Amino acid sequence: MSNPVSRNANFLLKLANACAVAALVLGYNAWAQQAQANDAQVREEMAQAQRAGEDRGPYATDGVFTGTAQGYGGPVTTQVTIEDGYITAVEVTDHAGETSAYFSQAEALTQKIVEAQTTDVDTVSGATFSSAGILNGATEALLQSGSTSEGGK
């Protein structure tokens, strides 16, 4: 028969190892999230610095423009705001026929359009048709602004 102290020591050693692994995983996850947030902040600061050196952005007319395109479950209406020639906001104003689980994934494209200053961004895997509705609606809105393409004047 084994010694009860030895069994408890073995259990405590395994418990300590499991806690150490959990702490490492949680620490790495926190570090990775912070690094991702820092990268996004640096990208935004670089974009702002680039914009500060230019008189106007690539888009001809400032204002709020709306475009509608076919999504997965029906029309998707997208509103694009242009200030000083730059896309400053993209918002989906109507998507009544879309499946909410997939559409919520595709809505991340609105920020990607602002960051890239174009609708020439990749669709979201698994929400391709909803993504196409957002991107094509935003492209239509940009065309209404006087742009000849999704990338500028």
C-alpha positions in Angstrom: 0.0 0.0 0.0 1.4 3.4 -0.9 2.1 6.1 1.6 -0.8 8.7 1.9 1.7 11.5 2.2 3.3 10.4 -1.1 -0.1 10.4 -2.8 -1.0 13.8 -1.6 2.4 15.2 -2.6 2.0 13.7 -6.1 -1.5 15.3 -6.3 -0.2 18.7 -5.1 2.6 18.6 -7.6 0.2 17.8 -10.5 -2.1 20.5 -9.3 0.7 23.1 -9.2 1.8 22.1 -12.7 -1.8 22.5 -14.0 -2.1 25.9 -12.3 1.3 27.0 -13.8 0.1 25.9 -17.3 -3.2 27.7 -16.9 -1.4 30.9 -15.7 1.0 30.7 -18.8 -1.9 30.3 -21.2 -3.9 33.2 -19.6 -0.8 35.4 -19.5 -0.1 34.7 -23.2 -3.7 35.4 -24.1 -3.6 38.8 -22.3 -0.3 39.7 -23.9 -1.6 38.7 -27.4 -4.8 40.8 -27.0 -2.7 43.8 -25.8 -0.3 43.4 -28.7 -3.2 43.3 -31.2 -4.7 46.5 -29.7 -1.3 48.2 -29.8 -0.9 47.2 -33.5 -4.3 48.6 -34.3 -3.4 51.9 -32.5 -0.1 52.2 -34.4 -1.9 51.6 -37.8 -4.4 54.3 -37.0 -1.7 56.7 -35.9 0.2 56.0 -39.1 -2.9 56.6 -41.2 -3.6 59.9 -39.4 0.0 61.0 -39.9 -0.2 60.2 -43.6 -3.4 62.1 -43.9 -2.0 65.1 -42.1 0.7 65.4 -44.8 -1.9 65.6 -47.6 -4.3 68.3 -48.4 -7.2 66.0 -49.3 -7.9 62.3 -49.5 -8.7 60.4 -52.6 -12.5 60.9 -52.6 -13.8 63.8 -54.6 -16.8 65.0 -52.6 -17.4 65.2 -48.8 -20.7 64.1 -47.4 -22.8 61.1 -46.5 -23.7 58.8 -49.3 -25.9 55.7 -49.4 -25.8 52.6 -51.5 -27.8 49.4 -51.6 -26.8 46.0 -52.9 -28.0 42.4 -52.7 -26.9 40.4 -49.6 -27.7 36.9 -48.6 -31.3 37.5 -47.5 -32.1 40.6 -49.4 -31.0 44.2 -49.9 -28.3 45.6 -47.6 -28.1 49.4 -47.3 -24.8 50.9 -46.5 -24.0 54.5 -45.6 -20.5 56.0 -46.2 -19.3 59.2 -44.6 -16.5 61.1 -46.4 -14.7 64.0 -44.7 -11.7 65.9 -46.2 -11.7 63.3 -49.0 -11.3 60.3 -46.6 -13.8 57.6 -45.6 -14.4 58.3 -41.9 -17.3 56.0 -41.3 -19.2 53.1 -42.9 -22.5 52.0 -41.3 -25.0 49.4 -42.4 -28.4 51.1 -42.0 -30.7 48.3 -43.2 -30.2 44.5 -43.5 -33.7 43.2 -42.7 -33.4 39.9 -44.6 -30.0 38.9 -43.4 -29.3 36.1 -40.9 -28.0 37.8 -37.8 -25.4 35.3 -36.9 -23.6 35.5 -40.3 -24.3 39.2 -40.8 -22.7 40.1 -37.4 -19.5 38.5 -38.7 -19.6 40.5 -42.0 -20.2 43.8 -40.2 -16.5 43.8 -39.3 -15.9 44.9 -42.9 -17.2 48.4 -42.1 -14.1 49.1 -40.1 -11.8 47.4 -42.6 -13.2 49.7 -45.3 -12.4 52.8 -43.2 -8.9 51.5 -42.4 -8.1 50.6 -46.0 -9.9 53.7 -47.5 -11.3 51.4 -50.2 -14.0 48.7 -50.6 -11.3 46.5 -52.1 -11.0 44.3 -49.0 -11.5 40.6 -48.5 -15.0 39.2 -47.7 -15.6 37.3 -44.5 -15.3 33.6 -44.8 -18.7 32.0 -43.9 -20.5 35.2 -44.5 -19.6 35.8 -48.2 -23.0 37.0 -49.5 -23.6 39.3 -46.6 -20.0 40.6 -47.1 -20.8 41.2 -50.7 -23.9 43.1 -49.8 -21.9 45.5 -47.5 -19.0 45.9 -49.9 -21.2 46.4 -53.0 -23.4 48.8 -51.1 -20.4 50.8 -50.0 -19.0 50.9 -53.5 -22.3 52.2 -54.8 -22.3 54.9 -52.2 -18.7 55.9 -53.1 -19.7 56.1 -56.8 -22.5 58.4 -55.8 -19.9 60.6 -54.2 -18.3 61.2 -57.6 -15.6 58.6 -57.3 -14.9 56.7 -60.4 -14.1 53.5 -58.5 -14.1 52.1 -55.0 -10.6 53.5 -54.5 -10.9 57.2 -55.2 -11.2 60.0 -57.8 
